[in-house]
């Protein structure tokens, strides 16, 4: 019996040795890729997610801290994401022919740009903005035409998908991937913005009703304002050609006159088009009169969040001016969490010495993660930044991910 036990012990030892040698000495065949079959990495588990083996690398790339991964058939397909410094040499061979392991960046996966704004076999972490089915060669153009898109990745998913991304980025932020068909790229800094809408008001007469609606009424508009807003009335809103020029302008005027229990008339225009993200620029000369309250601003097209339209769904004020301090230009945003009722609305103002004597350019840059406003002139439209507001955690603080329309108006009186 002792000998038999000794024999079983020896056989057990040999079996363990065989397994041990199989895991350490059998070579993992990377075949020039960042992934391999029948392999694994010891420990350093970060998190897991149910997904296909083909998408495990992308899932790891989208997970903060993930540097390598293993995919198994567990629970229908699970990607085991792992952290820490690793190389392909740390992988171990396994007996499971369905198992996949891979690294996101092995220290050797250099993205080769070849002097272009795009490269093969690369990707960018996160910051997904939107996606569209298109060919790889049209992905850059699709990004250019999408408001807020600064860089992109193209994959063969669903017949060819362009994953558009936002935020500040450079080529050095790209990482090499295991997919030789994948394309990533950045928009050339010299690529111009795509103009999607404009109105130059270059005629004499009423405004273009294909582009503008009018808000009508004299109910105080929530601020105890004194004016009555009229509908398409030339006395309050009209287009005029500048004298001796083909350039036009929109005139919005408030008048002291009685109408519908109000002592003043004025106009409030709202665009029929609406946008999510982009750049809005308005060239304007502001009035100089105590009691006047002109504004260029934006409101959401729909009530998406909560049961209250305002302020829960947001407001962006590019420019406000009040008559008692006519050279001070204000910019503000309103949300459910940040508004004047709470006394914490994000706002700022600057002095513009010629705001009432010269045409200035007011600019809103609205990106997926930041809102900025500026005032300047035609030679330097971004000369002075008024406000910057970075994206916050949830819709109560940042509802600015839905379509908004533009408003132009002059109020009279009201609570400031």
Secondary structure, DSSP 8 states (H G I E B T S, - for coil): -HHHHHHHHHHHHHHHHHHHHHHHHS----TTSSEEESEE--S-EEEEEE--GGGHHHHHHTSTTEEEEEEE-GGG-EEEEEESS--GGG-EE-S-TT-EEEES--S------TTSSEEESEE--S-EEEEEE--GGGHHHHHHTSTTEEEEEEE-GGG-EEEEEESS--GGG-EE-S-TT-EEEE--TT------------SSBS--TTTEEE--B-S-TTTTB-EEE-SS-TTTEEEEE-TTSS-EEEEE--EEEEETTEEEEE-EEEES--BSSEEEEEEE-----TTEEEEEEEEESS--SSS--TTTT-EEEEEEEEGGGTTEEEEEEE-SSSSTTTT--EEEEEE-TTTTTS-EEEEEEE-SSEEEEEEEETTEEEEEEEEEEE--SSTTT---SS-EEEEEEEEEB---
